[in-house]
Amino acid sequence: DRKLFRDYLKSKSQTQLDFRRDLENDIIIGAMYAKFRRGQADVSPDRVEEFYDKNQRLFVVEAKVRIREIKLTPVAGEPKDVIMQQAVDLQKQIRMGVDFAELAKKHGQSPLKASGGYWGGMVSKREISNALLREKAFSLKKGEFTEPFVLEETRVNAVGKIEPTGKYAIYILKAEDRQATGVKSLEEVRQEIEQLVARDLDRQARARWVARLRRDAYVKYFDD
């Protein structure tokens, strides 16, 4: 619509010649950026390997463990030794080959009871806030389970400090899987590195192009 076009130019304080010049510049800049843009296919295997060797810290894998728990707590004020005996009896059943998850569903008293005490995925040390649970979980190898242990429960008070609640729970933990600390292999991260290097090459090429233009003219440059 010609009227809308004239109104647009007026709102921008532009003439048709100004608009055409800006459009031509946008097309030229877009074409030049497309020329310099690198894809993953432009990144050589040698460059990928060099990046991997120099930046292995970026691909470190934390130690992680997959845990199930059986948590027992007093229901009617039972003394601690009674609850501990229940835990010892469950441990005996585990040693005899009874399924840990089924025992957790039947006897556990945690919110995870319905899922067989499953913590939900692999967890790292920094994801376990309680120091004793963290220590016990990461003391286990795959397939191992802990002796029953007592955990004194705590809470965060109104001023943000941790304080005991006076309550306790007795836990048995089992490690279903374990992942050691290490560095991802080159093949695991090859595609990621290709993308990183391609973006870096793109930035370098655009910077060189803009530097050449600035030698001859004023250019206002906007980052992506």
Sequence and secondary structure as in RCSB ss.txt:
>XXXX:A:sequence
DRKLFRDYLKSKSQTQLDFRRDLENDIIIGAMYAKFRRGQADVSPDRVEEFYDKNQRLFVVEAKVRIREIKLTPV
AGEPKDVIMQQAVDLQKQIRMGVDFAELAKKHGQSPLKASGGYWGGMVSKREISNALLREKAFSLKKGEFTEPFV
LEETRVNAVGKIEPTGKYAIYILKAEDRQATGVKSLEEVRQEIEQLVARDLDRQARARWVARLRRDAYVKYFDD
>XXXX:A:secstr
 HHHHHHHHHHHT  HHHHHHHHHHHHHHHHHHHHH   GGGS HHHHHHHHHH GGGGEE  EEEEEEEEE  S
S   HHHHHHHHHHHHHHHHTT  HHHHHHHH  STTGGGTTB  S EEGGG  SHHHHHHHTT  TT B   EE
EEEEEE TTS EEEEEEEEEEEEEEEEEE  EE  HHHHHHHHHHHHHHHHHHHHHHHHHHHHHTTS       
